[in-house]
């Protein structure tokens, strides 16, 4: 792929953006492969105006376009699709408002990851922030290792659900393939990136993991936030049995717990092992409840979910 001839846009959904978003935009302005347009799909205009009030934000970053929508209009899949429709680039990169490029070679590395003809998506490595809790720090290392890989249908037996793993915190897409496959699912609680990646794999395409494409992105979730996030993950899998049914997934969680225990021992942080089991319990219970959400009372489903706006349309 000749990077000098490829036009690249970046799509960023935002909601109550903070200073990390400003850092992200500044970093994107200094890439070795220039970003043509940064398309911001912002939920609730007042919060964006509050962040940029008194600044020359849109004058300083002339390639930034901001489109506002209401909270009721936001959807993980549809909102990103609307951003993609506004792009005329051959490659677009999905990012989240709190994923900050580590260096000026993020776009270059992602484009390198798309060089193979059958690669539909290339996603980057997520590094822990300085204030990241030790358990979350290892989770980042587990899910985003130093070794690159390209995954396809032949890897399903070996990798299970990890074959479909992809994250829109930092992922580059070939526009022509994206359009051919129908884009992101229009209405989903969560997981639009993995659902697209799974459909791409099932259509014969491949997913590239590019560790040289690095962003700083981590969360110090509480146990209840982990529970709710995994509940939504379970819901997304329950809603798409054509993708996730029969694909090994829970064994990957068990493997991560075992690897985390080894890591904690090596770091002389065995005192964190009880916290690991508690947090893992919250994750597992949330996930299992999400998988069977249709059998639960609606009020309980609403309470369990992290993305509560989704259920107002249920």
N, C-alpha and C positions, 0 to 999 in steps of 0.2 A: 504494500500500500504506500503510495507516494504522499507523505504527510503534507508536503508543500501545496498539494492541490486539493486536499480534502477540507471542506468547510465543516466546522464543529460549533454546535450550539450547546448551551447548558440549560437544563430545565430544573428549577428549584421551587417546590411548593413551600410556602412559609405560613406560619401561624404564630403571632406574637414574637417576631424575631428579636434577638438580642445582639449584643456586640460580636458574638461569634459569627453571625451572618455578615457583619461588616468586614470582619477578618477574612471570611471566605471570599467575598467579592474582591477585596484587595489582592488576595493571592491569585485569584483567577485572572486578574488584570496583568499578571507578570509571568504568564506561562510561556515556555519555549515554543509551543504550538499555540498560536493566538486563538482565543475564543471569539467567534464572530458575534454571537448575541447571547446574552444571559436573560432568559425568559423566566420571570418570577410570577408564580401563581399564588397570590397572597390572600389569605383568609382574614377578613375583618380589616378594612382600610385604616381605621383609627390607630391600630397598634403599629402599623408600618409608618404612618405619619409621625407618631410619637417618637419612634426610633430615629428617624431622619430629620426631625424638626430642627430648623436653624442651620442645616448643613446644605452643601451644594451637591448632594449625593448623585442626583441624576445628571447634573452637569459634569461632575468629575468622571462618572462612569457612563459614557455616552452609549455604550453597547447594552446597557441594562434596560429592559422593558418590564414594567410592572402592571399586572392585570389583577384587579380586585374582585373577590367573590365573597358571598356570605358564608357563614358557618354551615348553613343547611345545604349549600351547593357543593361543599367539599366532599370528595370521595377519592380514596387512594389511587384508584385506577382511572376514573373519568377525568379527574383534574389534571393528571399527568398527560393523558391523551390530548386534552385541550391545549396544553403547553406544546406538545409535539406538533399539533396542527399549525401552530403559529411559527414553526421552524421550517426553513427551506434548506437546511443543511443535510449533507449526506450522512453525517454522524451526529447523534445527539447524546449528551451525557446527563443522566439523572443524578441529582445530588440532594441531600437534605440540608436544611439551614444551619445545622450545627456540625457539619463535617468539613473540617478546614484542611486544605492541602498542606502537606508537610514541606513541599518544595515547589520549584517552578517546572517540574517535569511530569506532573500528573497527566495532563492531556497527551503528552508524547508517549508515555508508558501505556495508557489505555489504547491509543491508536495502534501501537505495536501489538497489543493483545488481539486486535481484530484483523491482523494481516492474513490469517488463514481464511480461505474462501468460505469454508463451512462454519466459521465461527460467527454466531449471531450476537453474542453479548460478551463483553469483557468487564469484569468487576475488580475493584481494587482492594487493597489491604487496609484494615481499620486498626489504628494504633490507639492504645489507651492514653487518655489525658493525664496530666501530672497528678491530679487529685483522685485518680481512679482507685477504687478499692481493690485489694489484692485478689479477691475472687473474680471480679469482673476483668481484672488485668489478665488473668490466665484464660478466661473465656475468650478474650480477644486473640490471644496467642493460639488457642485451640482451633478457633474458627477461621483465623486468618494467619496461617503459618508463613514461614519464609520461602517455602517451596512453591513454585508455580505449577499449575496443572491445567489441562484442557479436558473437559468431561463430555462424554457422549452416552448414548443409549447402552453401549457395551459395558459401561461402568456401573449400571444399576445393581447388579448382583453383588458387586464388591463394595460400593459406596452407599447403597440404599438411597435415602432421601437426600444425602449430601450431594448426589449427582445434580439435583435441581437447585442447590444452594446458590443464591445470588442476592445482592443487596443494592437497593436504589439509593443508599447513602452515597454510593460512588460506583456507577456502572455506565458503560458506553454501549450504544446500540447502533447497528446498521439500519438506517431508515428504511431502505427498500425491503429488507427482511421483516422489519417491524410491521410495515403496512401489509405485507403479504400474509403475515400470521394474524392479522386483525388487531394488533396493538395490545395494550393492557386490558384485562377484563374491566368492564365499565363500572361495575358495582361490587365492591368487596370491602370487607372489614379491615383487611390487612393482607400482606403477603402477595401483593400484585406482581412483585418482581420474581418470586419463585414460581408463581403460576405461569407467568410468561416463559420463564426459563424452561419449565417442564414441557410446555407446549412446543417450544423450539426443539428440545431434545427429541420429543416424540415425532417431530416432523423431519428429523435427520440432521439437525444442526448441532453445534457444539457450544459449550460455555467455557470461557477462559477465565481463570483466576490469575491476576497479574499483581504479584506482591510489590513490584517496583512502583506501582501506582498507589501512593500512600496518603491517607487522610487521618487526621486525629479526630477520633469519634468514639466516645464511650459514655455510658450512663451508670450512675450509682443508684440503681433502683432499690426501693425498699422491698421487703418480702411480698407485701400486698401488691405492689406495682408489678413485680415478677409474676405473681399469680394472675393478675388481670391481663398482662401482655400474653402469657401462655394460654389463657382462656381464649383470647382472640385468635391466636395461632391455631388452636384446636377447632374453632369455629370455621376458619378458612379451609382447613383440611376436610372437615365434615361436609362443607358445601361443594367440594370438588373431588368426589370419590373417583371420577374418571382419571384423575391425576395421582392422587395420594393413596388410594386403596391398594393394598397388596405391596406397597413399597416400605421396606424396613425403615423404621424411624426411632422407636423407643430405645433400641439397643445402642444407638449413637449417644443418647443421653447418659446411659449407664457407662459407656466408655469415657465420656467426658468427666463424670464423677470420679472414676478410678484414676484418670490422668491428673485431675486436680488434686487428689489426695497425695499423689507422688510429688507433685509440684510444691505443695504446702510443706511436706516433709523436707524436701530439698532446700526450701527457703527458711527452714526452722520456724515455721509458722503453724505448728500442729494445733495451736489453740484456736485456729480458724476452722478446723475440721468439723466441729459441731455446727458452726454457722453454715458451712457448706451443705450439710445434710438437711438442715432446716430450710434453707433457701431452695434446695433441690426438691424438697417435699412440696413447697408452695408452687413451684413450677409444674411438677407432675400433676398435682391435684387440679390446678387451673387448666392444664392441657386436657386432662381426661374429661373434666366437666364441659369444656368447650366442644369436645368431640361429640358429646351427647346432648348438646344444648337444646335440641328440639323437644326433648322429654322434660325439660325444666320449666318452672313457672316463669312467665315473662319478666316479672319484677326481679326475680333472682338473676336471670340472664343479664338484665340491665345493670344490676349491682356488680356482677362479676366482671363486666367488660371494661377495658380501658378506653375504647372508642365508643362512648355512649351515644354520640350523635348518630351513629350508624343505626341504632335501634329505634330511633324516632320515626324511621321510615318503614319499620317492620310491620 
